[in-house]
């Protein structure tokens, strides 16, 4: 059922007392002046266009779902104040419309319960950016596991390395690992392995790139592109443009690749390994490290030439084996 909006011209009766600890939830019409934004929300930015659309919807259809709030201590005498646990966007849209009251479900919640409810409600929305989502998931996992966020990251990387058989299995199958799996199953957005490969690397980006991503002026794809520019002097001009007038990801990719190409052209040409005396196997090993460590295989011409040389080398090795074979009279 859609609840009616409260217009500035229709005052509400005094707010009844909040529910007692452990008692049932109570639905009230609260003044917007009694509400404060939640401390545990994963969303740090609110898109202006989306808020405009929500405000129009509220004006046309009313409030389809009340806010979830919890009472706060320390308010002014006779004035109950409430922290928003879920529904910040509805609150901001109501402010934009000039409304005075909103329906809200009031529940007594601990800090831990408020954090979990806020995270779950927000993480199931699709408009969080990847960094907000990653930070929210880590905070939810930290709450469930009783660990610091840094410890959660270490656990996830350990699980990933064990799943890839890079280290001895010690964590997979444990209660902590099962808790991680349950959390991702509840969220239903991506698996823990995908989270490790696509979200955790975001925290390794340079601080200036993370700042732009968190502010919403840069997409996650754009942040990964700019993160390829390790020199802050190379990033600074592009970041200045991003803050002023964000280019699309395709244009940003072109600009980043141009900067990377200019940087590489200024480097000295790679030199082949020194021709040292010794068995051919040792020299081949040195060549292999040089070739595999570079980016020389992107050119089709180089690939074709390398293939021809490898075939010639294979024939030579076979011929040497024939030379060593006993001669049949």
N, C-alpha and C positions, 0 to 999 in steps of 0.2 A: 504494500500500500504506500502510495506517495504521500508524504507528510507536507502540509501546507507551509508556505514560506511565511516568515514573520516580517511584516513591513514596518518601517519606522513609525507609522501612525497607529500601530496596534500594540500597546504595551502589554506585557505579560505579568501574571501575578508573581509574587516573591518566590524565589527558588526554594523548594523544600530542602531539608537537610540531606546530605549525601548518605548513601547506604553505609551501614556499619560494616566493619571488617568481617569478612566471612559471610555477610548477608547477600541476598539476591541483588542482581543488577536492577537499576531503576532508570527509566527513560524520562528525561526532563527537557524543558525548553530553557536553554541557558543564554544569558546575554553574551555577546561577543567580547565584551570587556572582561568577562570572567575567564576567558580561554587564553592559554598560552601554548606556543608551539612545543612539540615534543622534543625532549633531549636526545632521544634515541633514533630519530628518523634517519634512514639511509639516504633519503633524497635531500641533496644540498642545494638544488636549483629547481626552479619552477618555470616552465616554458610559458611565456606571456601569451602566445597565441592559444595554447591549450587552456589556459585559465580563462581567456575571453570566451572560448567555446563553452566551457563549463558554466560560466556565469550566464550565458544566454540560455543554456539548458535549464539552469535553476530558475531563471525568470519565467520560462515557459511552462515547465513541468513540476516545479517544486523539488523538494529534497526527497529522493528515493530511498536514501539510507542515512540514518542518524550517525553522528560522529561517535567514536568510542573514546571516552575520557576517563581520567582518574582524579580524585580530589587531591589537592595539594595543601600542605600545611603552611602556616606562616602568612596567610592572606590578611588583609585589613579586617578589623573587627566588624562582624556582621556581613562580611563579603566572602562568599566561598569562591575559591579559584580552582581551576581544573586544567590539567595538562592533557593535550590532545595525544592520544595513543595511535589512532587511525582516523584519517579524514582531513589532513592538512589542506589539501587542494580545495575541498568544499568550504573550509573555513576562509581561505584566501579569496575564493570566488564570492562568498557572501560579503566579505569586507568590500570587495570591488563594487558590489551592487548597492552597498549602503544599508544592508540589513542589520537588524539589532539583535536578533535571537536565532538560534539554531537548535534543532532537536539533537539530543545526545544521550547515549547510554552511559551511565556512570557506574564504574566498577572500582572496588578497592583492589589495587594491584601492587605487587612488590616491584622494585626496580627491574628485577630479572624477568618477571612476567610481562611488564610493560615493554621491555626491550624485545622480547621474543614476538609478542603480538604485532608490534610495529614493524619489525623486520619481515615477518611472514606476510603481512598484509601488503607491504610495499614491494617485496621481491616477486610477488606473483603478478605484478603489473608489468606491462611490456615497455613502458617509456622510461625506465631507468637506463642510464648509459652503462656501458660495461664496467667502468670503474666503480660507480655507485653500487652496481650489483655485486661486484667482487668484494667490496668493503663490507657490504651488508651480509653476504654469505659468511665471510670470515668472522664477523662479530657474532652471528648466530651459532656458528660452529664453536667459537670460543665459549659461548654461554653453555651450550650443551655438553661440551667436553670438560669444562672447568679449567681451561688453559688460557694463556695469553695468546693474542693474535699471532705473534711470532712463532709460538709453539705449534699453532695450528698449521701455519705454512710449512714448517719443518715436517710435521706429520704427513701432510699431503704429498710433499716431495718424496718422502720415504716410501709411502704407499706406491707412488708412481714408479720409482726405481725398482721396487720389489716386483711390481706387476710386469716390468720389462726385463726381469731376471738380471738386473745389473748388480744387485746386492742380495745377500742372504735374507730369506723371508723371516721377519720378526714381528711385523705389525699387521700385515694382511691376515684377516681371520680373527683378529683381536676384538675386544668389545669397543675400543675406540674406532677401529676401522668400520665396524658394523654401525656405529653411531653416525659416522660420516655418510655411509651409504643410505641410511634412513633419512637423513636431512635432505640429501639431494633427491631422493625418491619423493619426499613430501613436496619439495619445491616444484619438481616436474619440469624444470627448464633445461638443464643439461646434466651430464654425468660428472662425477668427481674427476674422472680422468680428463674429460674435455675442459673442465674448470682449470686443472693444472696446466694444460697445454695452451689455453687461450686467454685465461684471465690472470693467473699469477704473474706471467711475464710483464704485465702492465706496471707492476710495482718496481720493476727494474729500469723503467724509463727515466730520463733526466728530470729533475724537479721542475724545471720551467715547462717541460712538455706535459707533465702530470697536472700542473696548475691549469693549463689551458684546457686539458681534457675534463678536469673536475668542474671547471666553469661552464662547460658546454659549448665553447667556441671551436672545439676540435673534436672530431669523431675518433673512436678507438682506432679505426683504420688509419686516419690521418696522424694520430699520435705515434703509431708504430712506424709510419714512414719518416716522421721527423726524428724519431729516436735513432734512426740509422745514421744521422749526422752527429757524430760523437763530439765534434769540435763546437763549443758554444758559439764561437764566432760565425760558423756556418749556419747555425740554427737561428741566430738572433734576427736577421732580416726577414726570414720566413715567418717566424713567430710574431713579429711586429705586424705583418700583413694579416696573419690569422686573427689577431685581436681587433684589427681595424675593420677588415672585410674578409671574412673567412672564404677561401677558395674551395671549390669542390675537391673531392679526393683525387679525381683524375688529374686535375691541374696541379694539385700539390705533389702528386707522384712525379709528374713531368719535371717540376722544379727541383725536387729532391734528387732525382736521377741526374739532372744537369749539374747540380752542385757536386754530387759524388763523382761524376765523370771528370769535372774540372780538377777535383782534388787528386784523383788518380793520375791524371796527365802530368801533374807536377812531381810525382814520385819517380825516383830513378828506376830504370828498367830492371826487371828481375834478372839476375845473373844465374847461369847454370852452375851446378855444383862443380867445385874445382876438380880437375882431372887428377885424381890421386892414384898412385900405384896401388894395386891390390886386386883381389878377385873381381870378376865382372858382377857377381851377385851383390857385393857391397856397393858398387857404383850404381847398380840398378835401384837398390833400396834408396839411395840418396836422391836419385832422380824422381822416384815415386813420391817421396815426401814433398818435393818441390812442386811437382805437377798437381798432386791431389790437394795441396794447400792453396792453390790459386784458382782463378776463374777462367782458365784457358779453354774450357770445353764448351763454351756457349757458341763459338763460331762453327757452323757446319763445315767450313773448309778445313779448320783445324781437326775436327772430328774425323773427317774422311782421310786426311793425311796420317793422323795417328793410327787409324785402323790399318792402313796400308803398311805402316812401319811395324806394327805389332805382328801382322801376318808374316812379314819378312823375317822378323826376329824368331817367330815360332818355327819357320822353315829352317833357319840357321841352327837353332837348338836341335831340331830333329836330325839335321845333317851331321852335327857334331856327335850325336849319339851313334849314328851310322859309322862315323869314322872310328869310334872306339870299339865297335862290334868286332868279334873275331872274324878273320878272313876265311872263307870256306874254300878249300883247295879245289 
